[in-house]
Amino acid sequence: MSDDLFKKEKESLTPESGFNLVGVDYLENPDGQLYLIEHFEMYQDALDAKKNRKNPEEYLVLYKGSDGEFLSR
């Protein structure tokens, strides 16, 4: 998947407020590898949900920073 396409996909799944837990499906078409799992209001809740998954490295927490930048962890 090209970095540019992955960036656009991450931006489209980033909420205006709160935090989205997003899964990565490496077997899906390049333009559909990310999918929304759940939205959280609290960052710690999103991180806990990610850590409780079978393969935490296959998930991202997406959110906007204080300056409106798109961030992920």
Secondary structure as UniProt FT lines:
FT   HELIX           3..12
FT   STRAND          19..24
FT   TURN            26..27
FT   HELIX           30..32
FT   STRAND          34..40
FT   HELIX           43..51
FT   HELIX           56..58
FT   STRAND          59..64
FT   TURN            66..67
FT   STRAND          70..72
//
